[in-house]
Amino acid sequence: MKKTIDSFSKTSSILLSLSLIGSLAACGGSNSDSSTTSDTVNINPIVDAGIEQTVYEETLVNLSGTASDSDGTVTRYLWQKNSGSSVTITDNTRVNASFTAPTISEDETLTFTLTVTDNEGGSASDTIDIIIKNVSSENTAPIANAGSDQSVFINDSVILTGELSSDADDNEISYSWSFSSIPNGSLAILSSETAASPSFTADVVGSYMINLTVDDSFLNSDVDSVEITVSEAVTGSTAGVLCDYNYNEYNDSIYVLDDSMSQWSCTDGERLLSANGIPDHNVGEFPNSNNPNTIAEQTVDESYTLLPVETTTATTLRGPTGPIGYVLNGVKIDASTAGSCDDSGNNCSLIDNSGGWSIEALGQSSFNFGTDDNNAHVQPGGSYHYHGMPEGFITKQGGNNATMTIIGWAADGFPIYARYGYSIASDSTSTLASMTGSYQLVSDVSSSRPSTSIYELGTFAQDWEYVAGSGDLDECNGRVGVTPEFPEGIYHYYATDTYPYFQRCVKGEVE
């Protein structure tokens, strides 16, 4: 009996233990090595396709996107075009891509989408509009200006200039030069086909035609052409022209009241002048508040060659180096002044040239040299002289816009004319035109210059620079061409209404 009870007890204990174990397992109380998996939600990336752009056709367009992922990394980029003309997207699987805007006949909007994908497969997209502008509807074609026609001697260096070309939209322009024709046998080549001011050597007598086209990266200009006429060096005699000029009359102008005497003669290869420097026309009031000097007789004896030869060298003449020339009435030409300012502009004098900035007599309003309507005034010694167009003398000579008027001789023996010349230098049948100098105001103003707010540009000689081809004349206000007195052509100078008014240098040989 006892054994039976013990056996039952053991069996009951085993069943109870199994029951408890099962209950504990069912309640999660087991201490066995078990684990569970938690489900997490992926956060999609953030993408920005960039800002809207407006560009011209046929230009490179950059697509610049940005993307980020807060719980992972961005692993894939894809740019796609949704609408608009066909284009090829370069680097379309990178965050930054590009394409070339198509050629279009009217403005068009292209839409692009940037889609990004993260490491969990999440994705996001953003779109951007690119507005393509038709160039012709928004941009004005630039205007080419190849400069004025020039007349030069054989073997001269010819400087062309396209600097007066322009673009109404203020776009930067580029240049394209080419010869359209050159004389037979010429080997001329341009120093540059793309520079603003290329040059070439005129190696053969004849006509050189050069074309200029400019473009603003969108449109090309029409072609503009310039003609360079090359002749043999002029070495002919000026004998026989005005070799018997003789004037001796009383000038009853209230501020003169004296005889005006001037005699030109030619002998032994020289042109001789004997004069007293008294003008032969009405003058302004002298002395005056800005010029305290009285006109007085001078002793003028000059001799110039009858066989002038043009050179490639410009020789400056002024003041102590001698007059640049004389008008036929015996009054000297002296376009520069003795006035100057220092760098500060606080110390200026009209009779002291020690300053670094030389004051001009004409074309400025900061200083008054007391000049009259003939663009002349009087030096301390009583010498009446011209700084610009001698209007009174031109009128006495019958000068007008229907004729070329010779008014004097330069120190190198070449003639000087007033204002008008043939529009085509080599053609006496061409219309007359007012000649313009080739000097322009500087674009790069020196930091040491007196302030332009006090002294406007043009006040000082240093405010001007020679720009070949920007006017009709060379750096000495001269050119080669035919004139009434020299129908075969000659180098000659002009008094002009533009700077430098009278030449400041001569191109012929001087002793």
C-alpha positions in Angstrom: 0.0 0.0 0.0 2.7 2.3 0.9 4.4 1.6 -2.4 1.2 2.4 -4.2 0.8 5.7 -2.5 4.4 6.6 -3.2 4.1 5.8 -6.8 0.9 7.9 -7.1 2.6 10.8 -5.3 5.5 10.8 -7.7 3.2 10.6 -10.7 1.1 13.5 -9.4 4.2 15.6 -8.7 5.4 15.1 -12.3 2.1 16.0 -13.8 1.9 19.1 -11.6 5.4 20.2 -12.5 4.5 19.8 -16.3 1.4 21.8 -15.7 3.2 24.6 -14.0 5.8 24.7 -16.7 3.2 24.9 -19.4 1.4 27.7 -17.5 4.5 29.7 -17.1 5.3 29.3 -20.7 1.9 30.4 -21.7 2.2 33.5 -19.5 5.6 34.4 -20.9 7.5 33.7 -17.8 9.9 31.3 -19.3 13.6 32.0 -18.8 14.5 30.3 -22.1 16.6 32.2 -24.8 13.9 33.7 -27.0 13.6 37.1 -29.0 11.0 39.3 -30.8 11.2 41.6 -34.0 9.8 45.2 -33.8 8.4 46.9 -37.1 9.9 50.5 -37.8 8.5 53.1 -40.4 11.0 54.5 -43.0 11.0 58.3 -43.4 11.2 59.4 -47.1 14.0 61.7 -48.2 13.6 65.5 -48.8 14.4 66.9 -52.3 14.6 70.4 -53.8 15.1 70.8 -57.6 16.4 74.3 -57.3 15.0 77.7 -58.3 13.3 78.6 -61.5 15.6 80.0 -64.2 15.2 82.2 -67.3 17.9 81.7 -69.9 18.5 82.3 -73.6 18.3 79.6 -76.2 21.5 77.7 -77.1 23.1 78.4 -73.7 24.3 75.9 -71.1 21.8 75.4 -68.2 22.9 74.0 -64.9 20.3 72.0 -62.8 21.4 72.2 -59.2 19.3 70.1 -56.8 19.7 69.3 -53.1 18.5 66.3 -51.1 18.7 64.8 -47.6 17.5 61.8 -45.6 16.9 62.0 -41.8 17.1 58.3 -41.1 19.4 57.1 -43.8 21.2 58.1 -46.9 20.2 59.2 -50.4 21.4 56.6 -52.8 19.9 57.5 -56.2 19.2 60.7 -58.2 17.3 60.9 -61.4 16.6 64.1 -63.5 13.8 63.8 -66.1 12.2 66.3 -68.5 8.5 66.4 -68.1 7.5 68.9 -70.9 9.0 71.1 -73.6 11.4 70.7 -76.5 13.7 67.7 -76.6 17.0 68.1 -74.8 19.8 65.8 -73.6 20.4 65.9 -69.9 24.1 65.4 -69.0 24.8 63.6 -65.6 21.0 63.0 -65.2 21.8 60.5 -62.3 23.6 63.0 -60.2 22.4 65.8 -58.0 23.8 68.4 -60.3 23.0 68.0 -64.0 23.0 70.2 -67.1 21.6 70.6 -70.6 21.9 73.0 -73.6 18.9 75.1 -74.1 17.2 74.2 -77.4 16.9 76.6 -80.4 13.4 77.9 -80.4 11.3 80.2 -82.5 9.4 81.6 -79.5 9.7 81.6 -75.7 9.1 78.2 -74.1 9.0 76.7 -70.6 10.7 73.3 -69.9 9.7 71.4 -66.8 12.1 69.0 -65.1 11.7 66.6 -62.2 14.4 65.5 -59.7 13.5 62.2 -58.0 15.7 60.8 -55.2 15.6 57.4 -53.5 17.1 56.5 -50.1 18.7 53.3 -48.8 15.3 51.9 -47.7 13.7 52.4 -51.1 11.8 55.5 -50.1 11.6 58.3 -52.7 10.6 61.9 -53.2 10.3 64.2 -56.2 10.4 68.0 -56.9 9.9 69.9 -60.2 11.5 73.1 -61.6 10.6 75.3 -64.6 13.3 76.6 -66.9 12.1 79.4 -69.1 13.9 79.5 -72.5 13.9 82.9 -74.2 14.1 83.3 -77.9 17.1 85.6 -78.5 15.6 87.7 -81.3 12.6 88.6 -79.2 14.7 89.9 -76.2 18.1 90.9 -77.6 19.1 93.6 -80.0 21.9 92.8 -82.4 25.1 94.8 -81.7 26.3 97.5 -84.2 29.8 97.1 -85.7 31.9 100.3 -86.3 35.1 99.6 -88.2 36.3 103.2 -87.8 36.9 105.9 -90.4 38.6 105.4 -93.7 42.3 106.2 -93.6 44.9 107.4 -96.1 48.5 106.3 -95.3 51.9 105.9 -96.9 53.4 102.6 -98.1 55.0 100.6 -95.3 53.0 102.5 -92.7 51.6 100.6 -89.8 47.8 100.9 -90.0 45.9 100.7 -86.7 42.2 99.7 -87.0 39.7 100.2 -84.3 36.3 98.7 -83.5 36.1 100.4 -80.2 33.1 102.5 -81.3 31.1 99.4 -81.9 28.2 99.1 -79.5 25.5 96.9 -78.0 22.1 98.3 -76.9 21.7 95.6 -74.3 25.1 96.4 -72.8 26.3 92.8 -73.5 30.0 92.3 -73.9 30.9 92.1 -77.6 33.6 90.2 -79.4 35.3 91.2 -82.7 35.9 89.4 -86.0 38.1 91.2 -88.6 38.9 90.1 -92.1 40.3 91.5 -95.3 37.7 91.6 -98.1 40.2 92.8 -100.6 43.8 93.8 -100.8 46.0 95.1 -103.7 47.7 92.6 -106.0 51.0 91.4 -104.5 50.2 92.5 -100.9 51.1 90.0 -98.2 49.3 92.0 -95.5 48.0 90.1 -92.5 46.1 91.3 -89.5 48.0 91.2 -86.2 44.8 89.7 -84.7 41.4 88.9 -86.1 39.6 89.1 -82.7 41.2 92.2 -81.0 39.4 95.5 -80.7 42.2 97.3 -82.4 44.4 95.1 -84.7 47.0 96.4 -87.1 48.7 95.6 -90.3 51.5 96.9 -92.5 50.5 98.5 -95.7 53.0 96.9 -98.0 51.6 97.7 -101.4 50.1 100.9 -102.9 46.4 100.6 -103.4 43.1 100.1 -101.5 42.6 97.7 -98.6 39.1 96.8 -97.6 38.6 95.3 -94.2 35.3 94.0 -92.7 34.3 94.0 -89.1 31.6 91.9 -87.5 30.8 91.9 -83.8 28.6 89.6 -81.7 27.2 89.7 -78.2 27.1 85.9 -77.7 23.5 85.9 -79.0 23.4 87.8 -82.3 25.9 88.9 -84.9 26.0 92.5 -86.2 25.8 93.5 -89.8 29.2 93.9 -91.5 30.9 97.3 -91.4 33.8 98.0 -93.7 36.7 100.4 -93.6 38.9 101.4 -96.5 42.6 102.1 -96.1 44.1 103.9 -99.1 47.9 103.6 -99.4 50.0 105.9 -101.5 53.7 106.5 -102.1 55.3 108.9 -99.7 54.5 112.4 -100.7 57.7 114.3 -101.3 56.5 116.7 -104.0 57.3 120.4 -103.9 54.8 123.0 -102.5 56.5 125.6 -104.5 54.0 127.7 -106.5 51.3 127.6 -103.9 50.8 130.9 -102.1 54.3 132.0 -102.7 53.2 135.5 -103.3 50.9 136.1 -100.3 51.3 139.7 -99.3 49.0 141.6 -96.9 49.6 145.0 -95.4 46.6 146.9 -94.2 45.4 148.9 -91.2 43.3 147.0 -88.7 40.8 149.4 -87.3 39.4 147.0 -84.7 39.2 149.0 -81.5 41.6 146.7 -79.7 44.1 146.6 -82.5 44.4 150.0 -84.3 47.6 149.0 -86.0 48.9 147.8 -89.4 48.7 144.1 -90.0 51.6 142.9 -92.2 52.3 139.5 -93.5 54.4 138.4 -96.5 55.1 134.8 -97.8 57.6 134.1 -100.5 59.4 131.1 -102.0 63.1 131.0 -102.9 66.0 128.5 -102.9 63.8 125.6 -101.7 62.4 127.6 -98.8 59.1 129.2 -97.9 59.8 132.5 -96.1 57.5 134.4 -93.8 58.0 138.0 -92.7 55.3 139.4 -90.5 54.5 141.6 -87.5 52.0 139.3 -85.7 49.2 141.8 -85.8 45.9 140.0 -86.8 44.0 141.2 -89.9 40.5 140.7 -88.5 38.3 141.9 -85.6 39.4 140.7 -82.2 38.0 140.6 -78.7 38.7 142.9 -75.9 42.3 142.9 -74.8 43.3 143.4 -72.1 40.3 141.8 -70.3 39.7 140.5 -66.8 41.0 137.0 -67.6 43.8 138.1 -70.0 45.6 141.3 -68.9 47.8 141.7 -72.0 47.6 144.1 -74.9 48.2 143.1 -78.6 51.6 144.4 -79.7 53.8 144.1 -82.9 56.2 141.1 -83.1 59.1 140.4 -85.3 58.3 137.2 -87.2 60.8 135.7 -89.5 60.4 132.0 -90.3 61.5 129.7 -93.1 60.0 126.3 -94.0 61.0 123.8 -96.6 59.3 123.7 -100.0 60.0 119.9 -100.1 58.3 118.5 -97.0 58.6 114.8 -96.4 56.2 112.9 -94.1 57.8 110.5 -91.6 56.5 108.0 -89.2 57.6 110.1 -86.3 55.4 112.7 -84.6 57.4 115.7 -83.3 55.8 117.8 -80.6 56.3 121.6 -80.9 55.1 124.2 -78.4 56.4 127.2 -76.5 60.2 127.1 -76.2 60.5 124.5 -78.9 59.0 126.8 -81.4 55.6 127.5 -83.0 53.7 124.6 -84.6 53.1 126.9 -87.5 51.7 130.2 -88.7 48.4 131.3 -90.2 48.8 133.1 -93.4 48.2 136.5 -91.7 51.5 136.0 -89.7 49.8 135.1 -86.4 51.3 132.0 -84.7 49.6 128.8 -83.8 50.2 127.7 -80.2 47.4 125.4 -79.1 48.8 124.4 -75.7 49.0 126.6 -72.6 51.4 127.4 -69.8 48.7 126.6 -67.2 48.8 123.6 -64.9 47.6 122.1 -61.6 49.2 119.9 -59.1 47.7 116.5 -58.2 45.6 118.0 -55.4 44.0 120.5 -57.8 44.4 123.1 -55.0 47.4 124.7 -56.6 46.7 125.8 -60.2 48.2 128.6 -62.3 47.5 129.8 -65.8 51.1 130.9 -66.3 53.1 128.2 -64.5 53.5 124.8 -66.2 55.3 123.2 -63.3 52.2 121.2 -62.3 51.7 117.7 -63.6 48.3 118.5 -65.2 48.4 120.8 -68.2 45.3 123.0 -68.5 43.6 123.3 -71.9 42.6 126.7 -73.2 39.4 125.4 -74.9 36.8 122.8 -74.3 36.6 123.2 -70.5 34.8 125.5 -68.1 37.0 125.4 -65.0 39.5 128.0 -66.2 39.1 131.1 -68.3 42.1 132.2 -70.4 40.3 135.2 -71.8 40.1 133.9 -75.4 38.0 135.8 -78.0 35.7 134.5 -80.7 38.8 133.6 -82.8 39.9 131.2 -80.1 42.9 133.4 -79.5 44.4 135.6 -76.7 47.5 137.5 -75.9 50.7 136.4 -74.3 52.5 138.7 -71.8 54.8 140.0 -74.6 51.9 141.1 -76.6 51.9 138.1 -79.0 48.3 137.5 -80.2 48.1 133.7 -81.1 45.5 131.0 -81.9 44.6 128.1 -79.7 41.9 126.9 -82.1 39.9 127.7 -85.2 40.8 131.3 -86.4 37.2 132.2 -87.2 37.9 135.8 -88.2 40.6 134.9 -90.7 38.6 132.0 -92.2 35.7 134.4 -92.8 38.0 136.9 -94.5 39.3 134.1 -96.8 35.7 133.2 -97.7 35.8 129.8 -95.9 32.6 127.9 -95.8 31.2 124.3 -96.0 31.3 124.4 -99.8 35.1 124.7 -100.1 38.4 123.6 -98.5 40.2 126.6 -97.1 43.9 126.7 -96.7 44.8 128.9 -93.7 48.5 128.4 -93.1 51.7 126.4 -93.1 53.1 124.0 -90.4 56.7 124.1 -89.3 57.5 121.0 -91.4 56.3 122.7 -94.6 53.0 120.9 -95.0 49.8 123.0 -95.4 47.0 123.6 -92.8 43.3 123.7 -93.7 40.3 124.8 -91.8 37.5 122.5 -90.7 36.4 121.0 -94.0 37.9 118.2 -96.1 36.8 115.7 -98.7 34.8 112.9 -97.2 36.9 110.5 -99.2 40.4 111.7 -98.8 41.6 110.6 -102.3 38.5 111.8 -104.2 38.0 115.5 -104.9 34.5 114.8 -106.2 33.4 113.5 -102.9 31.3 115.7 -100.6 33.0 117.9 -98.1 32.7 117.0 -94.4 33.7 118.5 -91.1 36.9 116.8 -90.1 37.1 115.4 -86.6 40.2 114.6 -84.5 40.9 111.1 -83.3 41.3 111.9 -79.6 38.9 110.6 -77.0 38.5 111.2 -73.3 40.4 108.6 -71.3 38.2 105.8 -69.8 40.7 105.0 -67.1 41.1 108.1 -65.0 44.4 108.3 -63.0 44.0 108.2 -59.3 46.4 111.1 -59.0 44.3 113.4 -61.2 42.6 116.3 -59.5 39.0 115.4 -58.7 36.6 115.2 -61.7 33.9 116.6 -59.5 35.8 119.8 -59.5 37.6 119.7 -62.9 35.6 117.9 -65.6 37.2 115.5 -67.9 38.7 117.5 -70.8 40.1 120.2 -68.5 43.6 118.8 -68.9 45.7 117.7 -71.8 46.2 114.4 -70.0 42.5 113.7 -70.1 42.7 113.0 -73.8 44.2 110.0 -75.6 44.7 109.3 -79.3 42.5 106.5 -80.6 43.5 105.6 -84.1 40.5 105.5 -86.5 38.0 107.1 -84.1 38.1 110.2 -86.1 39.3 111.3 -89.6 42.8 112.4 -88.7 46.0 111.0 -87.2 47.7 111.9 -83.9 48.9 115.2 -85.4 45.5 116.2 -86.8 46.6 115.4 -90.3 46.1 113.0 -93.2 47.1 112.3 -96.8 44.6 113.3 -99.4 43.8 115.6 -102.3 43.2 119.3 -101.8 42.3 122.1 -104.3 45.9 123.3 -104.2 47.4 119.8 -104.4 45.1 117.7 -106.7 47.7 114.8 -106.7 47.5 114.6 -102.9 49.7 115.7 -100.1 49.9 115.2 -96.3 48.1 118.1 -94.7 46.8 119.3 -91.3 43.4 120.6 -90.1 42.1 123.0 -87.6 39.1 121.2 -86.1 36.2 121.9 -83.9 37.1 118.9 -81.8 40.2 118.2 -79.7 43.0 118.9 -80.3 41.6 122.0 -82.2 45.0 122.7 -83.8 47.7 120.0 -84.1 50.2 119.6 -81.3 52.8 117.8 -83.4 54.1 117.6 -86.9 54.7 114.4 -89.0 57.2 115.9 -91.5 60.9 116.3 -91.0 61.9 119.4 -89.0 65.4 120.8 -88.4 
